[in-house]
């Protein structure tokens, strides 16, 4: 029993790094393809906020990924200033949600 518990603990410590690396490897090309980096930097503001700033604002908000995924698809205005974010309606809901989750993981 103790060995099984230790194996679970070890796996849970390693898993976040594996998932995060896989997510970054998958999401960065998707963000490139959809023009995200034309307006957003990873750490710094360009036209819109940097992803790290978005992650900091919504830290601890369990519903943020769903709302941000919807905003990615539908566009938005007024939250980060006067420049509106264009809609990305060609992006599927699942990919928009994955992008939102990735943005929220940036630190």
N, C-alpha and C positions, 0 to 999 in steps of 0.2 A: 504494500500500500504506500509506504513512504517513497519508494522508487517511482511509482506512478505519479505521485504528487509532485515530486521534484522534476520529473520530465515535463509535466504540465507547466510548472513555473518557468522552467528554462525555455520552453517553446513560446510562452506568452511574452517573455522578454525579447526574444529574437523576432517575433512576428511583426511588430510595428515597423522595424527597419526594412524588412522584406516587402511588406505591403506598400510602404511609402516609396521605396525605390521603384517598384513595379508601377505604381500609380504615376510617379513623375515621368517615367519612361514612356508610358502610354498617353498621358495627358498633354505633355508639352507639344508633341506633334499635332494633336487635335486642336490645341490652342493656336498653334501656328497656322494650321489650315483654315481656321475660322476667323483669323485676323485679330485675335485678342491682344497680341503684342504690338499692334499698331497704336493702341490707346493705353495699354497697361504695362508697366514694368513689374518684375517680380518683387522688388523691394521699393522702387521709387515711382512717384506719380509721373505720368506723361500727360495725356489728355484726361484720363480718368485715374482713379487711385491705384497705387501699387497693390499687388495681391497681398502683400504682408499687411498693409493698412486695412484692407478689407477683412482679412483673417482676425486682426486685432479688434476691430469694431464688433465683430459677431462672435467673438470667443465666448463659449459657454451657452450659446443660443442653439438649442437642439433642433429648432425649426428653420435655421438659416439656410441650410443646403437646399431645402425645398423651395423657399422663397427666392433665393438667388438663382436657382436653376430656371425658375419661371421668368425672372427678370432677364436672364441671358437670352431666352427665347423671345420674349415680348418687348424688350427694351425698357427704358425707364428714364426718369428725369427728376432733378431736384434733390436727390439724396446726397450727392457728392459735389453739388455746384450746378451752375447754369447749363453746362454742356450735356445734352441728352445722350444716353447710351442707345445706339441703334439696335433694333430687333435682329435676332439671328434665328428667324423662323424655320430656316432650312436645317437647323440642328435638331435632332430628335430629343425627346424629353429625357431619355436615359443618358445620352451623352451630355446634355446640358446639366443634369444633376451631378454626373461624374466630374465635370469641369468645376461646378460649384464646390463640391466636396474637396477637390484638389486645391482650389484657391483658398478655401478655409483651412487647409493644412499647412499653408506656407507660413513660415515664421521668421 
